[in-house]
Amino acid sequence: MKKQNRKVEVTVKVHQQLTYEHVSYESLFLSDTLMEKRGDKSIYVSGEHHTRLARIASVIGEDKIPLYALLDNILRHHFTLFEEMLVREFKDKSKPLF
């Protein structure tokens, strides 16, 4: 029996009360980073995302921040924004060891 891959696309709209009126993308993601050097873990992103991130870092960030630091800042923001949701869903899906 051949196993079939089924791909399901889901669109989720999350409404957060966020106001970015006086905040720039540059100040959120392209300024200081907590990373002092490249990490010891590798991740892979699509070519499309790599190109976009590289252009953002180059143009908006004026080549002052490396891609790994930009991505780390984006992920830090994402985890902060969705922390409650992630914790809730993780607890719902994790089973006790004993």
Phi and psi in degrees as GROMACS dihedral restraints (atoms count N, CA, C in turn):
[ dihedral_restraints ]
;  ai    aj    ak    al  type     phi  dphi    fc
    3     4     5     6     1   -86.0    20    10
    4     5     6     7     1   130.7    20    10
    6     7     8     9     1   -80.0    20    10
    7     8     9    10     1   132.0    20    10
    9    10    11    12     1  -100.1    20    10
   10    11    12    13     1   137.4    20    10
   12    13    14    15     1   -87.0    20    10
   13    14    15    16     1   127.6    20    10
   15    16    17    18     1  -113.9    20    10
   16    17    18    19     1   123.7    20    10
   18    19    20    21     1  -105.7    20    10
   19    20    21    22     1   127.3    20    10
   21    22    23    24     1  -119.9    20    10
   22    23    24    25     1   127.9    20    10
   24    25    26    27     1  -103.8    20    10
   25    26    27    28     1   132.1    20    10
   27    28    29    30     1  -126.3    20    10
   28    29    30    31     1   133.6    20    10
   30    31    32    33     1  -108.7    20    10
   31    32    33    34     1   125.1    20    10
   33    34    35    36     1  -119.7    20    10
   34    35    36    37     1   127.7    20    10
   36    37    38    39     1  -106.8    20    10
   37    38    39    40     1   121.7    20    10
   39    40    41    42     1  -110.3    20    10
   40    41    42    43     1   126.8    20    10
   42    43    44    45     1  -102.6    20    10
   43    44    45    46     1   112.4    20    10
   45    46    47    48     1  -113.4    20    10
   46    47    48    49     1   146.8    20    10
   48    49    50    51     1   -85.1    20    10
   49    50    51    52     1    77.7    20    10
   51    52    53    54     1  -114.4    20    10
   52    53    54    55     1   135.6    20    10
   54    55    56    57     1  -123.6    20    10
   55    56    57    58     1   125.5    20    10
   57    58    59    60     1  -117.2    20    10
   58    59    60    61     1    32.2    20    10
   60    61    62    63     1   -62.0    20    10
   61    62    63    64     1   -41.1    20    10
   63    64    65    66     1  -111.2    20    10
   64    65    66    67     1    19.7    20    10
   66    67    68    69     1  -122.3    20    10
   67    68    69    70     1   137.9    20    10
   69    70    71    72     1  -103.2    20    10
   70    71    72    73     1   157.9    20    10
   72    73    74    75     1   -59.3    20    10
   73    74    75    76     1   -39.3    20    10
   75    76    77    78     1   -60.0    20    10
   76    77    78    79     1   -44.1    20    10
   78    79    80    81     1   -70.0    20    10
   79    80    81    82     1   -29.2    20    10
   81    82    83    84     1   -76.0    20    10
   82    83    84    85     1   -43.5    20    10
   84    85    86    87     1  -122.9    20    10
   85    86    87    88     1   -18.6    20    10
   87    88    89    90     1  -112.1    20    10
   88    89    90    91     1    11.9    20    10
   90    91    92    93     1  -100.1    20    10
   91    92    93    94     1  -147.5    20    10
   93    94    95    96     1   -52.8    20    10
   94    95    96    97     1   148.4    20    10
   96    97    98    99     1  -128.7    20    10
   97    98    99   100     1   154.1    20    10
   99   100   101   102     1   -80.7    20    10
  100   101   102   103     1   -14.9    20    10
  102   103   104   105     1   -81.0    20    10
  103   104   105   106     1   126.4    20    10
  105   106   107   108     1   -91.5    20    10
  106   107   108   109     1   -24.1    20    10
  108   109   110   111     1  -151.6    20    10
  109   110   111   112     1   170.6    20    10
  111   112   113   114     1   -60.9    20    10
  112   113   114   115     1   138.7    20    10
  114   115   116   117     1   -72.0    20    10
  115   116   117   118     1   176.6    20    10
  117   118   119   120     1   -99.1    20    10
  118   119   120   121     1     9.1    20    10
  120   121   122   123     1  -113.8    20    10
  121   122   123   124     1   143.1    20    10
  123   124   125   126     1  -106.1    20    10
  124   125   126   127     1   143.4    20    10
  126   127   128   129     1  -132.2    20    10
  127   128   129   130     1   160.9    20    10
  129   130   131   132     1  -120.9    20    10
  130   131   132   133     1   137.3    20    10
  132   133   134   135     1  -125.3    20    10
  133   134   135   136     1   161.1    20    10
  135   136   137   138     1   -65.4    20    10
  136   137   138   139     1   157.6    20    10
  138   139   140   141     1   -58.5    20    10
  139   140   141   142     1   -37.9    20    10
  141   142   143   144     1   -61.8    20    10
  142   143   144   145     1   -46.3    20    10
  144   145   146   147     1   -67.0    20    10
  145   146   147   148     1   -38.9    20    10
  147   148   149   150     1   -60.9    20    10
  148   149   150   151     1   -44.7    20    10
  150   151   152   153     1   -61.7    20    10
  151   152   153   154     1   -45.0    20    10
  153   154   155   156     1   -63.3    20    10
  154   155   156   157     1   -46.9    20    10
  156   157   158   159     1   -61.4    20    10
  157   158   159   160     1   -41.7    20    10
  159   160   161   162     1   -62.8    20    10
  160   161   162   163     1   -41.3    20    10
  162   163   164   165     1   -67.4    20    10
  163   164   165   166     1   -40.8    20    10
  165   166   167   168     1   -61.7    20    10
  166   167   168   169     1   -47.3    20    10
  168   169   170   171     1   -63.2    20    10
  169   170   171   172     1   -37.8    20    10
  171   172   173   174     1   -73.5    20    10
  172   173   174   175     1   -50.1    20    10
  174   175   176   177     1   -82.0    20    10
  175   176   177   178     1   -60.5    20    10
  177   178   179   180     1   -71.8    20    10
  178   179   180   181     1   -41.7    20    10
  180   181   182   183     1   -84.1    20    10
  181   182   183   184     1    -2.2    20    10
  183   184   185   186     1    51.6    20    10
  184   185   186   187     1    38.6    20    10
  186   187   188   189     1    56.2    20    10
  187   188   189   190     1    28.1    20    10
  189   190   191   192     1   -95.9    20    10
  190   191   192   193     1    -6.0    20    10
  192   193   194   195     1  -136.0    20    10
  193   194   195   196     1   133.2    20    10
  195   196   197   198     1   -74.1    20    10
  196   197   198   199     1   160.2    20    10
  198   199   200   201     1   -58.6    20    10
  199   200   201   202     1   -41.0    20    10
  201   202   203   204     1   -61.2    20    10
  202   203   204   205     1   -35.4    20    10
  204   205   206   207     1   -73.7    20    10
  205   206   207   208     1   -39.0    20    10
  207   208   209   210     1   -60.7    20    10
  208   209   210   211     1   -48.2    20    10
  210   211   212   213     1   -63.7    20    10
  211   212   213   214     1   -38.5    20    10
  213   214   215   216     1   -62.3    20    10
  214   215   216   217     1   -41.7    20    10
  216   217   218   219     1   -64.7    20    10
  217   218   219   220     1   -41.5    20    10
  219   220   221   222     1   -63.4    20    10
  220   221   222   223     1   -44.6    20    10
  222   223   224   225     1   -65.9    20    10
  223   224   225   226     1   -39.6    20    10
  225   226   227   228     1   -60.0    20    10
  226   227   228   229     1   -44.0    20    10
  228   229   230   231     1   -63.6    20    10
  229   230   231   232     1   -44.9    20    10
  231   232   233   234     1   -59.4    20    10
  232   233   234   235     1   -47.7    20    10
  234   235   236   237     1   -65.9    20    10
  235   236   237   238     1   -36.2    20    10
  237   238   239   240     1   -65.2    20    10
  238   239   240   241     1   -44.7    20    10
  240   241   242   243     1   -65.4    20    10
  241   242   243   244     1   -39.2    20    10
  243   244   245   246     1  -109.6    20    10
  244   245   246   247     1    17.3    20    10
  246   247   248   249     1   -55.8    20    10
  247   248   249   250     1   -50.0    20    10
  249   250   251   252     1   -60.7    20    10
  250   251   252   253     1   -44.3    20    10
  252   253   254   255     1   -63.4    20    10
  253   254   255   256     1   -44.0    20    10
  255   256   257   258     1   -63.6    20    10
  256   257   258   259     1   -44.9    20    10
  258   259   260   261     1   -62.5    20    10
  259   260   261   262     1   -45.6    20    10
  261   262   263   264     1   -60.3    20    10
  262   263   264   265     1   -49.5    20    10
  264   265   266   267     1   -68.7    20    10
  265   266   267   268     1   -34.3    20    10
  267   268   269   270     1   -64.3    20    10
  268   269   270   271     1   -44.9    20    10
  270   271   272   273     1   -63.2    20    10
  271   272   273   274     1   -39.8    20    10
  273   274   275   276     1   -63.2    20    10
  274   275   276   277     1   -32.6    20    10
  276   277   278   279     1  -100.8    20    10
  277   278   279   280     1   -13.1    20    10
  279   280   281   282     1   -89.1    20    10
  280   281   282   283     1   144.7    20    10
  282   283   284   285     1  -113.1    20    10
  283   284   285   286     1   145.4    20    10
  285   286   287   288     1   -60.9    20    10
  286   287   288   289     1   147.7    20    10
  288   289   290   291     1   -68.8    20    10
  289   290   291   292     1   -37.8    20    10
